[in-house]
C-alpha cells in the first residue's frame, strides 16, 4: 500500500483534532423535542463559544452552531420521525447540517442514503461522532455545495434553521429553489427567523419547540416545517425580508 500524501495526512490530523475538541467541549444529551436522538451538545453557551473563537479566530471558522440543537432543526427532525414516508427509501441531503440532528432523524426514518453537508470542519467532526453515537451511516460532505450549479442526486433536501442571516439566505435559498425545480422535495425548519421566505412555501407542520434562554431569549419558539417550492418567477433572485 502506498504511503498517504502529506495533504491527506494533514487533513486526517486536522480531523482528529476537531473530533477531540468536540468530544472535550460537549456532553452527550438528547434534544428536548427529539429525545430519540443523542448528540454531542454544549452544556453551557458562553464557554464553548469563547473557546471556539479563541481556537479558530485565525482560521476564520464560523462560531460553533453545530454544538446546539436549534429549534428549526429539532422541528424538522421531529417531522421526519413522525412522518417517515417523507424520506423512507429515499436519498436525503441535510444542508448546513451542523451536528446532524436532521440527518440522523432521516436515517432513523428509513432513508435509503443520507448525506450531510457543512462548511465548518468542526461540524463535520461533530456529525461523524453523532452518527456513530446513534449507530447510523451518514455521508459527510465538508464543502459548500451551493457553489456548484450542478443538480444533486437527492430525492429530499432538508435544511434546519438556515434563514437567520441575510448573507446566508441570499446564498442558500436560490440554490434550494433550483433543487426544488429539479423535482427534489426541499424542506426547511423555521422558528420565525427574519429572513425566511414568505412566497412559494407550503406549511407542513407547526410546533412549539423548547429552546434555551441563553440562545433564543425565550423558553419556546413556534417553529414551522415548510416545503420550499420553485421560485414563482422561474429565476434565481430571492426576495429577502428584513
VENKAKA-V629547 format. One record per pair of residues at least 24 apart in sequence whose ideal C-beta (glycine too) atoms are under 10 Angstrom apart, sorted by sequence separation. I is the first residue (numbers start at 0). GAP is how many residues later the second one is. If there is no record, write none. Layout:
BEGIN
i: (I:I)
gap: (GAP:GAP)
END
This chain:
BEGIN
i: (41:42:72:76:77:79:80:83:84:85:86:87:88:89:90:91:92:93:95:97:98:99:102:106:112:113:114:115:116:117:118:146:168:172:191:201:202:40:41:72:75:76:79:80:83:84:85:86:97:110:112:113:114:115:116:117:118:145:153:162:167:168:169:190:200:201:21:24:39:40:41:72:75:76:78:79:82:83:96:98:99:100:103:107:110:112:114:115:116:117:118:145:148:151:161:162:163:168:199:200:201:20:23:24:38:39:40:41:72:73:74:76:77:79:80:81:83:86:95:96:98:99:102:103:106:107:110:116:117:118:143:144:145:147:150:151:156:157:158:159:160:161:162:163:167:168:190:199:200:201:38:40:69:72:73:76:79:80:97:98:99:102:106:107:116:118:143:145:146:149:150:153:154:155:156:157:158:159:160:161:162:164:165:166:168:192:195:197:199:200:38:68:69:72:75:76:79:96:97:99:100:103:104:106:116:145:148:154:155:156:157:158:159:160:162:163:164:165:190:191:196:199:20:21:24:38:65:67:68:71:72:75:78:79:96:98:99:103:105:106:114:144:145:150:151:153:154:155:156:157:158:159:160:162:163:164:190:191:192:195:198:199:20:64:65:66:67:69:73:76:79:98:99:102:103:104:106:143:150:152:153:155:156:157:158:159:161:162:163:189:190:191:196:199:36:65:66:68:72:76:97:98:103:105:145:150:151:153:160:162:163:189:190:191:195:196:198:199:64:65:67:93:96:99:100:102:145:150:161:162:189:190:198:199:20:63:64:65:99:103:144:161:162:188:189:196:198:20:33:63:65:102:116:160:188:189:32:99:102:187:188:189:17:30:31:36:102:114:187:188:16:17:25:30:32:99:114:186:187:199:24:29:30:33:114:186:187:198:25:28:30:32:33:36:99:112:113:116:185:186:187:198:25:32:33:35:36:96:112:185:186:196:197:21:24:25:30:31:32:33:35:112:113:114:115:116:184:185:196:198:17:20:30:33:34:96:111:184:185:194:196:197:21:32:33:36:93:96:110:113:183:185:195:196:13:21:32:35:110:194:195:30:33:91:92:94:193:194:30:33:93:110:179:182:193:194:90:92:95:179:180:181:192:193:95:178:179:180:94:95:105:179:180:94:176:178:179:65:92:105:175:176:177:64:104:176:177:180:65:175:176:64:65:66:102:104:172:175:176:61:63:65:66:101:176:41:61:62:64:65:94:101:102:173:176:40:60:61:63:64:65:101:172:176:177:38:39:60:62:63:65:66:92:94:100:101:176:38:39:40:60:61:65:92:93:99:176:38:60:61:64:65:90:92:96:173:174:176:36:38:58:60:63:90:91:92:93:94:95:96:97:160:173:175:36:37:90:91:92:93:94:95:96:97:159:162:172:173:174:36:55:65:89:90:91:92:93:94:95:97:173:36:38:55:89:90:91:92:93:94:95:159:172:36:37:55:88:89:90:91:92:93:95:171:172:33:36:54:94:157:158:169:170:172:30:32:33:35:36:51:86:169:35:85:86:158:168:30:33:36:51:85:169:29:33:36:86:156:168:35:85:95:168:25:166:33:165:165:79:95:165:21:94:162:79:162:78:94:76:94:75:75:76:75:94:39:40:72:74:75:101:39:72:73:74:92:38:39:71:72:73:101:148:38:71:72:100:39:40:70:71:72:38:39:69:70:71:38:68:69:71:92:94:37:68:69:71:91:36:39:67:90:91:92:94:38:69:89:37:38:89:91:36:37:64:24:36:37:35:86:36:64:85:21:25:86:20:21:24:27:85:17:18:21:22:27:17:18:21:22:25:16:17:20:21:25:16:17:18:19:20:21:27:14:17:18:21:22:13:14:17:18:21:79:16:17:21:78:14:15:18:10:14:17:18:78:13:17:75:77:75:76:14:74:75:74:75:73:74:71:72:74:71:73:70:71:72:85:69:70:71:70:71:69:70:71:82:70:82:69:81:17:71:14:78:81:78:14:77:75:78:75:77:74:10:74:75:77:74:73:74:74:73:70:72:73:70:71:73:70:69:70:85:68:70:68:69:70:85:68:69:82:67:68:67:70:78:69:70:77:78:79:67:68:69:74:78:67:70:73:74:75:77:67:74:75:76:70:71:73:74:75:70:72:74:75:69:70:71:74:70:71:69:71:71:48:44:43:44:45:44:41:43:44:41:41:32:32:33:32:31:32:30:31:32:30:31:31:32:31:32)
gap: (24:24:24:24:24:24:24:24:24:24:24:24:24:24:24:24:24:24:24:24:24:24:24:24:24:24:24:24:24:24:24:24:24:24:24:24:24:25:25:25:25:25:25:25:25:25:25:25:25:25:25:25:25:25:25:25:25:25:25:25:25:25:25:25:25:25:26:26:26:26:26:26:26:26:26:26:26:26:26:26:26:26:26:26:26:26:26:26:26:26:26:26:26:26:26:26:26:26:26:26:26:27:27:27:27:27:27:27:27:27:27:27:27:27:27:27:27:27:27:27:27:27:27:27:27:27:27:27:27:27:27:27:27:27:27:27:27:27:27:27:27:27:27:27:27:27:27:27:27:27:28:28:28:28:28:28:28:28:28:28:28:28:28:28:28:28:28:28:28:28:28:28:28:28:28:28:28:28:28:28:28:28:28:28:28:28:28:28:28:28:29:29:29:29:29:29:29:29:29:29:29:29:29:29:29:29:29:29:29:29:29:29:29:29:29:29:29:29:29:29:29:29:30:30:30:30:30:30:30:30:30:30:30:30:30:30:30:30:30:30:30:30:30:30:30:30:30:30:30:30:30:30:30:30:30:30:30:30:30:30:30:30:31:31:31:31:31:31:31:31:31:31:31:31:31:31:31:31:31:31:31:31:31:31:31:31:31:31:31:31:31:31:31:31:32:32:32:32:32:32:32:32:32:32:32:32:32:32:32:32:32:32:32:32:32:32:32:32:33:33:33:33:33:33:33:33:33:33:33:33:33:33:33:33:34:34:34:34:34:34:34:34:34:34:34:34:34:35:35:35:35:35:35:35:35:35:36:36:36:36:36:36:37:37:37:37:37:37:37:37:38:38:38:38:38:38:38:38:38:38:39:39:39:39:39:39:39:39:40:40:40:40:40:40:40:40:40:40:40:40:40:40:41:41:41:41:41:41:41:41:41:41:41:42:42:42:42:42:42:42:42:42:42:42:42:42:42:42:42:42:43:43:43:43:43:43:43:43:43:43:43:43:44:44:44:44:44:44:44:44:44:44:44:44:45:45:45:45:45:45:45:46:46:46:46:46:46:46:47:47:47:47:47:47:47:47:48:48:48:48:48:48:48:48:49:49:49:49:50:50:50:50:50:51:51:51:51:52:52:52:52:52:52:53:53:53:53:53:54:54:54:55:55:55:55:55:55:55:55:56:56:56:56:56:56:57:57:57:57:57:57:57:57:57:57:58:58:58:58:58:58:58:58:58:58:59:59:59:59:59:59:59:59:59:59:59:59:60:60:60:60:60:60:60:60:60:60:61:61:61:61:61:61:61:61:61:61:61:62:62:62:62:62:62:62:62:62:62:62:62:62:62:62:62:63:63:63:63:63:63:63:63:63:63:63:63:63:63:63:64:64:64:64:64:64:64:64:64:64:64:64:65:65:65:65:65:65:65:65:65:65:65:65:66:66:66:66:66:66:66:66:66:66:66:66:67:67:67:67:67:67:67:67:67:68:68:68:68:68:68:68:68:69:69:69:69:69:70:70:70:70:70:70:71:71:71:71:71:71:72:72:72:72:73:73:74:74:75:76:76:76:77:77:77:78:78:79:80:81:81:82:83:83:84:84:85:85:85:85:85:85:86:86:86:86:86:87:87:87:87:87:87:87:88:88:88:88:89:89:89:89:89:90:90:90:90:90:91:91:91:91:91:91:92:92:92:92:92:93:93:93:93:93:93:93:94:94:94:95:95:95:95:96:96:96:97:97:97:98:98:99:99:99:100:100:100:101:101:101:101:101:102:102:102:102:102:103:103:103:103:103:104:104:104:104:104:105:105:105:105:105:105:105:106:106:106:106:106:107:107:107:107:107:107:108:108:108:108:109:109:109:110:110:110:110:110:111:111:111:111:112:112:113:113:113:114:114:115:115:116:116:116:117:117:118:118:118:118:119:119:119:120:120:121:121:121:121:122:122:123:123:124:124:125:125:125:126:127:127:128:128:129:129:130:131:131:131:131:132:133:133:134:135:136:136:136:137:137:137:138:139:139:139:140:140:141:141:141:141:142:142:142:143:143:144:144:144:145:145:145:145:145:146:146:146:146:146:147:147:147:147:147:147:148:148:148:148:149:149:149:149:149:150:150:150:150:151:151:151:151:152:152:153:153:154:165:167:168:168:168:169:170:170:170:172:173:174:175:175:176:177:177:178:178:178:179:179:180:187:188:190)
END
